[in-house]
Amino acid sequence: ALRDAAAEPTRIAADQWAALGSKLNGLEAAVEQLPLQLAELDASISAVQDTVSDTVSQRAMEGRQAATQAQAQLAELLGLLQDTQRVTTDLQQRVVEREREQVSESALRQAVAQEVSQAMLRTQVDTQASHLLRHRPHP
């Protein structure tokens, strides 16, 4: 029994040593996997960087295209605005000319009406004078 009691610490130490060896073997296996895992991580990081770079480039190109299209649309709208202003100015000038023509026509009508009225009055006076001259008493 004394021998068994004396051997007990050695057996416990041997068990602990075996457990430690097992853990060490697990750590060695994990350490052996580290280069592979680091390479995979590197590849993943490179793939993400490439994807981000491609996405940024794509978005930048789309932004430039959108800006170019917006610029073209703005230029077109500016042209339409200038055309509208020209047409509006032309129409305003036509309205002013038409109003002048109407004023001139109105003044001309008034002048013609006045001439006709005066001519009719002269004709009436001439007719009455002629009538009076025909029917006047002879001295």
DRENDO-1510 file (C-alpha; in Angstrom, 1 decimal, always signed):
<recs>
REC; n; res; u; v; w
REC; 1; ALA; +0.0; +0.0; +0.0 .
REC; 2; LEU; +2.9; +2.2; +0.7 .
REC; 3; ARG; +4.2; +1.6; -2.8 .
REC; 4; ASP; +0.8; +2.5; -4.2 .
REC; 5; ALA; +0.7; +5.7; -2.2 .
REC; 6; ALA; +4.2; +6.6; -3.3 .
REC; 7; ALA; +3.3; +5.9; -6.9 .
REC; 8; GLU; +0.2; +8.0; -6.8 .
REC; 9; PRO; +1.9; +11.4; -7.3 .
REC; 10; THR; +3.9; +9.9; -10.1 .
REC; 11; ARG; +0.7; +8.6; -11.8 .
REC; 12; ILE; -1.0; +12.0; -11.3 .
REC; 13; ALA; +2.0; +13.7; -12.8 .
REC; 14; ALA; +2.1; +11.3; -15.7 .
REC; 15; ASP; -1.7; +11.9; -16.3 .
REC; 16; GLN; -1.1; +15.6; -16.2 .
REC; 17; TRP; +1.9; +15.2; -18.4 .
REC; 18; ALA; -0.2; +13.2; -20.9 .
REC; 19; ALA; -3.0; +15.8; -20.9 .
REC; 20; LEU; -0.4; +18.6; -21.4 .
REC; 21; GLY; +1.1; +16.6; -24.3 .
REC; 22; SER; -2.3; +16.2; -25.8 .
REC; 23; LYS; -2.9; +19.9; -25.5 .
REC; 24; LEU; +0.5; +20.6; -27.0 .
REC; 25; ASN; -0.3; +18.3; -29.9 .
REC; 26; GLY; -3.5; +20.3; -30.5 .
REC; 27; LEU; -1.7; +23.6; -30.4 .
REC; 28; GLU; +1.0; +22.3; -32.8 .
REC; 29; ALA; -1.8; +21.3; -35.2 .
REC; 30; ALA; -3.4; +24.7; -34.8 .
REC; 31; VAL; +0.0; +26.4; -35.4 .
REC; 32; GLU; +0.5; +24.3; -38.5 .
REC; 33; GLN; -2.9; +25.5; -39.8 .
REC; 34; LEU; -2.1; +29.2; -39.2 .
REC; 35; PRO; -0.2; +29.8; -42.5 .
REC; 36; LEU; -3.1; +28.3; -44.5 .
REC; 37; GLN; -5.6; +30.4; -42.6 .
REC; 38; LEU; -3.5; +33.5; -43.0 .
REC; 39; ALA; -3.3; +32.8; -46.7 .
REC; 40; GLU; -7.1; +32.4; -46.9 .
REC; 41; LEU; -7.6; +35.6; -44.9 .
REC; 42; ASP; -5.2; +37.4; -47.2 .
REC; 43; ALA; -7.1; +36.1; -50.3 .
REC; 44; SER; -10.4; +37.2; -48.7 .
REC; 45; ILE; -9.0; +40.7; -47.9 .
REC; 46; SER; -7.7; +41.0; -51.5 .
REC; 47; ALA; -11.0; +39.9; -52.9 .
REC; 48; VAL; -12.9; +42.4; -50.7 .
REC; 49; GLN; -10.4; +45.2; -51.7 .
REC; 50; ASP; -10.9; +44.3; -55.4 .
REC; 51; THR; -14.7; +44.3; -55.0 .
REC; 52; VAL; -14.6; +47.6; -53.2 .
REC; 53; SER; -12.2; +49.1; -55.8 .
REC; 54; ASP; -14.4; +47.8; -58.7 .
REC; 55; THR; -17.6; +49.1; -57.0 .
REC; 56; VAL; -16.0; +52.5; -56.4 .
REC; 57; SER; -14.8; +52.7; -60.0 .
REC; 58; GLN; -18.2; +51.6; -61.3 .
REC; 59; ARG; -20.0; +54.2; -59.1 .
REC; 60; ALA; -17.6; +56.9; -60.2 .
REC; 61; MET; -18.1; +56.1; -63.8 .
REC; 62; GLU; -21.9; +56.1; -63.3 .
REC; 63; GLY; -21.6; +59.4; -61.5 .
REC; 64; ARG; -19.7; +60.9; -64.4 .
REC; 65; GLN; -22.2; +59.6; -66.9 .
REC; 66; ALA; -25.1; +61.0; -64.8 .
REC; 67; ALA; -23.3; +64.3; -64.6 .
REC; 68; THR; -22.7; +64.3; -68.4 .
REC; 69; GLN; -26.4; +63.5; -69.0 .
REC; 70; ALA; -27.5; +66.2; -66.5 .
REC; 71; GLN; -25.2; +68.7; -68.2 .
REC; 72; ALA; -26.7; +67.8; -71.6 .
REC; 73; GLN; -30.2; +68.1; -70.3 .
REC; 74; LEU; -29.4; +71.4; -68.7 .
REC; 75; ALA; -28.0; +72.7; -72.0 .
REC; 76; GLU; -31.1; +71.5; -73.8 .
REC; 77; LEU; -33.3; +73.2; -71.3 .
REC; 78; LEU; -31.3; +76.4; -71.6 .
REC; 79; GLY; -31.7; +76.2; -75.4 .
REC; 80; LEU; -35.5; +75.7; -75.0 .
REC; 81; LEU; -35.6; +78.7; -72.6 .
REC; 82; GLN; -33.7; +80.9; -75.1 .
REC; 83; ASP; -36.1; +79.7; -77.9 .
REC; 84; THR; -39.1; +80.5; -75.6 .
REC; 85; GLN; -37.7; +84.0; -74.8 .
REC; 86; ARG; -37.1; +84.7; -78.6 .
REC; 87; VAL; -40.7; +83.5; -79.4 .
REC; 88; THR; -42.1; +85.5; -76.5 .
REC; 89; THR; -40.2; +88.7; -77.6 .
REC; 90; ASP; -41.4; +88.1; -81.2 .
REC; 91; LEU; -45.0; +87.7; -80.1 .
REC; 92; GLN; -44.8; +90.8; -77.9 .
REC; 93; GLN; -43.5; +92.8; -80.9 .
REC; 94; ARG; -46.3; +91.4; -83.1 .
REC; 95; VAL; -48.8; +92.4; -80.5 .
REC; 96; VAL; -47.4; +95.9; -80.3 .
REC; 97; GLU; -47.4; +96.2; -84.1 .
REC; 98; ARG; -51.0; +94.9; -84.3 .
REC; 99; GLU; -52.1; +97.4; -81.6 .
REC; 100; ARG; -50.4; +100.1; -83.6 .
REC; 101; GLU; -52.1; +98.9; -86.8 .
REC; 102; GLN; -55.5; +98.8; -85.0 .
REC; 103; VAL; -54.9; +102.4; -83.7 .
REC; 104; SER; -53.9; +103.4; -87.2 .
REC; 105; GLU; -57.0; +101.7; -88.6 .
REC; 106; SER; -59.2; +103.3; -86.0 .
REC; 107; ALA; -57.8; +106.7; -86.7 .
REC; 108; LEU; -58.1; +106.1; -90.5 .
REC; 109; ARG; -61.8; +105.0; -90.0 .
REC; 110; GLN; -62.5; +108.1; -88.0 .
REC; 111; ALA; -60.8; +110.3; -90.6 .
REC; 112; VAL; -62.7; +108.6; -93.4 .
REC; 113; ALA; -66.0; +108.8; -91.4 .
REC; 114; GLN; -65.3; +112.5; -90.8 .
REC; 115; GLU; -64.6; +113.1; -94.5 .
REC; 116; VAL; -67.7; +111.3; -95.5 .
REC; 117; SER; -69.7; +113.2; -93.0 .
REC; 118; GLN; -68.3; +116.5; -94.2 .
REC; 119; ALA; -68.9; +115.5; -97.9 .
REC; 120; MET; -72.5; +114.5; -97.0 .
REC; 121; LEU; -72.9; +117.8; -95.2 .
REC; 122; ARG; -71.5; +119.7; -98.2 .
REC; 123; THR; -73.7; +117.8; -100.6 .
REC; 124; GLN; -76.7; +118.5; -98.4 .
REC; 125; VAL; -75.8; +122.2; -98.3 .
REC; 126; ASP; -75.2; +122.3; -102.0 .
REC; 127; THR; -78.6; +120.6; -102.6 .
REC; 128; GLN; -80.4; +123.1; -100.4 .
REC; 129; ALA; -78.6; +126.0; -101.9 .
REC; 130; SER; -79.4; +124.8; -105.4 .
REC; 131; HIS; -83.0; +124.2; -104.3 .
REC; 132; LEU; -83.2; +127.7; -102.9 .
REC; 133; LEU; -81.7; +129.2; -106.0 .
REC; 134; ARG; -84.2; +127.5; -108.2 .
REC; 135; HIS; -87.1; +128.6; -106.2 .
REC; 136; ARG; -86.1; +132.1; -105.3 .
REC; 137; PRO; -88.5; +134.8; -106.3 .
REC; 138; HIS; -87.5; +136.9; -109.4 .
REC; 139; PRO; -87.3; +140.6; -108.7 .
</recs>
